[in-house]
Structures are given as structure tokens and as C-alpha cells.
């Protein structure tokens, strides 16, 4: 503002009026700001005054206190703690007690009341009663709830002064006059009562006096309302603390662990520092002498204090008996005080504690080693510092570039400052001057000049319109009340008065003769018998079904648990472990890639967008669009004003020529119509109502005749017939149907269990093995037959493929292809013959294996006869012949056995190998020994040859080698290969 004012003064213009107005506006703003600050300070002071600090630390502390107090209530009240907690949450606020206060002081009072009350329910009730008493006293006296509760606690402990300020006395004389004393003392004096009975009398005496003086309800006054507000705010504060308490519980173990580790580290550092730099103090002798003198002085002081205490009276308004034993220290000079100077160091628990840190042996040894090393270094390298200083003497000139760079940096900083000043002078100050001194004031002034008369005129018209409309409405309503509503309501009243007894009598007849008997019959003679029968029938069925279902659920659950456990150990745990390892391996790679992406792409992109893209584009946009927008707004405002003026004229003309005549016509139509309706009603209304009454009377007579003469004579005999039909016929039929269905189910179950199931079991047991053997034989034969057919079809297809190759080769003059087709035809025909022969052999093997399996089932068991040798008694033996395997897919033989070999479907092109494993590689040619020897011979010949040597290979040798290689490839592939 000061800068703007200086610019205006320098401009040389007379802005004194504007300056005064701006100064006044600034003062108004300052007053508004001060008012807001005062209001906020008032709110904070009000919250502090009512005792509610809403800080987060205080809220968390209240939540921790609430948690500890609730745990104490659980220990004291046991099973009644939940009921007390519900009372504190739902009902305590009605007494102006916050949840935190109810639980906190509930724990305090339950501790005191628990000394004489062992029943948990009574303990909870007494605690709630004393809290309610505190609330009543607080509302009546205007005292703070916390102050009242602490004073009542003091009274329960036997202190008389604090609680007297509440108008309640707990001295013995007052308590002996209460009804509580008469109820619990049983004729005994106060001193004859036990401590528990005295506490019980104090509790009930306090509540009795409070009820007599202040009543049993909280007084409704400003203090109680303020207390309720404070309690609600404290509930909010407690909820806030409880919201953050789980976070605190989560963080505390971590902080505790860190603090423990830090304490351990600092302890080691302290031990090391003490061992390295500390000095032991050996002043125990003087300390012991000083302690003896102190003990002597303390003994004299204790003797004087004991004598003074023996002659004093306690500050309680009741008799305190001081036993002789408790004051013996004042009367007898025992050696405990006078002989303190003779006490040795060993008699007071091991002497004085050393103020220095105790150093462990390991740390002391480490410090000694470091001291020795430092001393050796000090003696060996005494002149090292001087030589080091000479060595680094040249580092100053080396750092001179850093000193020199300060000058250009200072120039840059000054240039930046000058640029900012230029920005201020060329943009910020002119912009602020124009906007605040010209733009905004002009717009505001123009708006006010243009619209203020319009708004004022319309407000005046609105108030006049409201006045006129309110008068017309009042006159119309008054006229309608006198001429229309009052007579109509009077007629309605008379109609109600006349017809109400008739309606009431009819309703009573309906209730007495129909609804009440129906409800009685429906409940006692319909619902209850059916419910009883349904329970007797369905409950046993449901019980048995439920027992079965529970057993099935238990078995199913057990199986499911076993399955889940197995899945966890065999599948889920390994899978999750692999997933974890994959994540652990992927995270470093992802982090490295992300870091690379940030450094090489995102950061350069952001720098480019901010400095080389956004700023130039924004500059161009502002330079281009601001003039266009300004000119457009000027034209738009001018056109909007013109169009608005034209629209207002159209609207005014429309109102005068269209709207007002239309509404006048509507009003005339409505008023005329209503007048016609009124005239018609005055002429015909009474006749219509009389005719309606006669019509309703005739309808009632008609329906009554219909019920009495037709429906009732039909329904009653029909219901009697249905009752007779059910009792005499249908009931027995349903019973017989039930017996028939039950007998049918029972008979079916008996037939199945005693006839069909044994027969089926016998057939399965008798013919099952035979059926199994026959089925295995049939399956082997069928499988072999399918194999024969497959081999034959495959050979035929291969032969047909050879014929196709032969025909295609002849017509295309590709004689190599034609010759290959002939070869393929012969190979396919050979596969057909081999498949038929192999199938026949396999059928023979199937038959032999069937007989072998039957023989292997023979099992002879020798009885335990005494006359037999010991090695034969109870033994069993049988036939165990191995079956003939089909080794078309290969296998391993570990001993002599029968086998079908060469039955591989492509054995002609892919022959089977029958040899020991140790010789397999030699047969397959995998050792390449011959090839290696030939290559070595060729290498030797090449090394020995000279520049003029030539290798001559004949055409026949090349042809034979090529044909041999072609045949080898054809044999391996199973068909002719074309060489290109």
C-alpha cells in the first residue's frame, strides 16, 4: 500500500479523496481482522474456561486413562463391568457426567466400596449411585464435577474438612444420627463396628444427606447445562484419543525397541568414555564419617519429633488412639539413633554407590588397548603434526578457485535482484495501480450507479405489493370464515355428534359378536392345536435330521481341514514361497529401472516442460489471447446491455398485452364456474344428499337380505357338511394313506436290505472275479485287434501315398519322385503284412497271459498239523509265472524273460535296439571313434602337404558316399527325402 501511495503522489494528481477512502477501507479491514481474532481468542478462552483442552496429546492421555480405569473396573466388578460400561456410555450424560469421568471415578469409588461389598452387581449399583449423587451435588452447588467427586472420595476415606464444603458431614456424631447407622450398626457403638461396616455407613450416610438437602435429580440451571456441554465435549475428546490410540499402540513397541537398543549403545559409549577418560574417586572414608554425623543429628531430630507427636491431636474430628509401641522412638533412646556413628560400612548394605559408570571387563580391555596404542602413536609420531602442517601448506592456493567464484556468484545474485526490481517496477506496481486505482473502482462505481435505482425501486414495489396482498388475503379469509367455513364446520360437527353413537354401537357389535369370538377361536382352537400337532410330528423328524446333519458336517469339516492342510503344505506354501522369491528378485530390478526412468526421461521431461515449453507457450498465449479477450468482452458487454434492454421491453409489452388479459380471463372463468356450482348445489344439493341416504339404506337392506336369506343358509350347512366329512371319512382316509405310505417305504427298505442287497452281494462276490478276468481278456483282445487294424490302415495309407507319388512323378517327369513312390508302396505293403503278423502274435500273447494270470491265482495253504515238519506248518505256496510283456514302447529287463520284440510300428525305418546299456552307445555310434580317426588322418595329411599338392577324389567315390548318406537319412526319417 505504501508503494502505491508513493506512486500516486509522484504522478502529480490530486488523489486526496481516494486516499481518504482507501485509508478508511484499510481501517475497516483492520477492525474486521481484529474482531475475528478477538472472537477466536474468545472461543479458545471459553473452551479453556470450561476445562476442555482439545489437544491431540491430551486426548490420547485421556484415552489411555480411560483404558486403564476400565481394566480396573473389570477387575473389581467382574461380570457386572459390562453393565456399568453401558451405563457410562448411554445414561451418564443425562447426569452431566462424561464417559471418561464415569469410568475414571467409577474405578476410584469401586476400589473404596469394594472393601466392604463383595457382590459384583451391588458393587456396580453402589458405584453408579455415588456418581449420581456427585452429579446432583454439582448441579445444585455449581461446583465442577471433578471437585465434587474428589471431596466425596475424601469423605469416604474419613476426612471431614473437604466434604463439609458440600454440605455433607461425615463426623462420627453426624453419622450416628443417620438412618444408615441405625440400619447397619445393630445397636453397637461406632468404635465397636468393623472397618467394613464403618465404610458402608459412610457411603450410605453421604447419599442420605445429599438426598435430603439436594434431592435425587440434577437441578436444571445454567451450571448443569454447562456441565452437560463440557461432558459432551469431553466425550468428543475421548473419541478423538481412542481414534489415535491404536496408532500409538502400533508405534510404541517399535519406539521401545529402538530406545532399548539406543540405551544399550549409549551405555557402551558411556563405559568406553569412563574407561578411556574417567578417574576413580576414593573418598569412602570421609563419606562414612559424614554419614555417621548425619545419622546422629537425624536421631536427635527423630526423638524430638516423636515426643511432639505423642502430645499432639490428629486433625480429624474423631478419636485417634496412639499406641505406646508407635511412640517408643520418642521416649526411649535406643541405639538405633544414638549409635549411628559406630555403624560400619558393611552393615549398611555394601557401602556407597559409585557415581561413576561401571565399566565391564570387555570395554575396559578395549579402552586399555586404545590407550596403549594412542600412547605409542604419541611417542612415535611426536613431530607428525608439524610435518602434516607443512604437507598441507599448499592446500590454501589450491582452494583459491572456490574463493574466486564468489565474485561472479555475487554478480549473478545482484543481477537476479535487479531483474526482480525490474519486474516490480514494470509489472507488479503498474498492475496493482491500475487494478486497484482504476479498474475495480470504475466497475464498482458503474455497477452501483446503474443498478442501485433499479434495486431500490423494486424493493419499494415489493413491500407495497406485500402490503396490498396481505390486506386482500386477510379480508378474503375473514369473509370466507364467516360465510363458508363456519357454517360448513358446524354442519360437520352436528353430523359427527349425530352419527358417532351409531358407529360406536355397530363397532361394539362387530367386536363382541364377530372379531372377539374369531380371535378366541383362531388362537385357542385353531392355531394352538395345529401348532401342538405340528411340533409333535415335526420336532422328532427335525431332531434326527439335525443329528445326522451335524455328524455329516463334522466328517466333512474334518476331511476339508485335512485337505486344506495338505494343500497348504504341498501346494500353497511352495507357490507363495516362489511368489515371494519372484517379488524379492523383481523389486531391485523394478527400482533400478524406475531410477533409470526418472534420471533419463521424467526429470529431463519435467525440466523441458517447465522451462522450455510451458513458459514460452504461456507467454505466447497471453500476448495473443488477452487483447482478443479484452476486445471481445467490451463488445459482449455492450451487446448484452442492448439485448437486455430489448428483452425488458418485450417482457413489459407481453405482460400488458398477453399475460394480464390471460390471467383476467382465467380468473373470470374460475369465479363464474364456482358461482354456477354454488347455485346448482343450493338448488339440488339437499335432494342429492337425501337420495344418497335412501340409496345407501336400500343397499344395506339388499345385502342384509342376501346374507340372511341366501348366503348364511348355504354357508352354515356347507361348513357342517365339511366338518362331518372330515371327521367321518377324510380323517380316516388321510390316516390310512399315511399308514400305506409308511408300510410301503418300510417294505421296500426291508426287501432291499434282506433280499435284493444279499443277492446282489452274492452275485458280485461269486461272479465278480470271473467277470473281471473275462473283461481283462476281452479288453486285451480288443486292444490288440484295434492295434492290428490301425497298423493295417496305416500301411495301406502309406502304400496309397506311394502310388500317388508314383503317378505324380510319371506325369510330371519327376522320375526320382516316381521311384520313391514305388519304394513307399512296397514299404506300406510290408507294414500291412508286419501289422497282421504282429497282431496275430499279440493275440497269442494275450491268450497265454490270460492263462498265466489264472494260474497265478492258485494259492495253497498248509494247515498247522503237528506231524508236519516245522518249516511247512502254516505255510502257503502258489504259482507265480511272469507275464509275457509287449515291449513296443521299450523297457528294461533285469533278468531272463519272454518278450515280443520288433513290434514297433516304424521298426523298418526306426529299428529297435536290444543290447545291454553298457554297449548301447557303441551300437548307436555315439562315440564317433571312426569319424574322429578319419578326421585326424585328414588333418595329418593336410599338415604334411605342400603348396603344390592336390587331392583327387573320383566321381564314383563321391556317388557312393552320397547314396550312402541318402539311404541313412531315409532310414532315419521313415520316408524318402528330396535332396536339393
Secondary structure, DSSP 8 states (H G I E B T S, - for coil): -HHHHHHHHHTT---HHHHHHHHHHHHHHHHHHHHHHHHHHHHHHHHHHTT----HHHHHHHHHHHHHHHHHHHHHHGGGHHHHHHHHHHTGGGGT--HHHHHHHHHHHHHHHTTT---HHHHHHHHHHHHHHHHHHHHHH---HHHHHHHHHHHHTT--HHHHTTT---SHHHHTTSHHHHHHSTT--GGGS-HHHHHHHHHHHHHHHHHHHH-SS---SHHHHHHHHHHHHHHHHHHHHHHHHHHHHHHHHHHHHHHHHHHHHHHHHHHHHHHHH------HHHHHHHHHHHHHHHHHHHHHHHHHHHT---SSSS-----TGGGHHHHS--HHHHTGGG--GGGGSSS---SS----HHHHHHHHHHHHHHHHHHHHTTTHHHHHHHHGGGHHHHTHHHHHHHHHHHHHHHHHHHHHHHHIIIIIHHHHHHIIIIIHHHHHHHHHHHHHHHHHHHHHHHHHHHHHHHHHHHHHHHHHIIIIIHHHHHHHHHHHHHHHHHHHHHHHHHIIIIIHHHHHIIIIIIIHHHHHHHHHHHHHHHHHHHHHHHHHHHHHHHHHHHHHHHHIIIIIHHHHHHHHHHHHHHHHHHHHHHHHHIIIIIHHHHHIIIIIIIHHHHHHHHHHHHHHHHHHHHHHHHHHHHHHHHHHHHHHHHIIIIIHHHHHHHHHHHHHHHHHHHHHHHHHHHHHHHHHHHHHHHHHHHHHHHIIIIIHHHHHHHHHHHHHHIIIIIHHHHHHHHHHHHHHHHHHHHHIIIIIHHHHHHHHHHHHHHHHHHHHHHHHHHHHHHHHHHHHHHHHHHHHHHHHHHHHHHHTT-HHHHHHHHHHHHHHHHHHHHHHHHHHHHHHHHHHHHHHHHHHT-EEE----TTS-TTTTT-EEE------EE-TT----SS---EE-S--TTTTTS----S-GGGHHHHHTTT-HHHHHHHHHHHHHHHH--TT------HHHHHHHHHHHHHHHHHHHSS-----
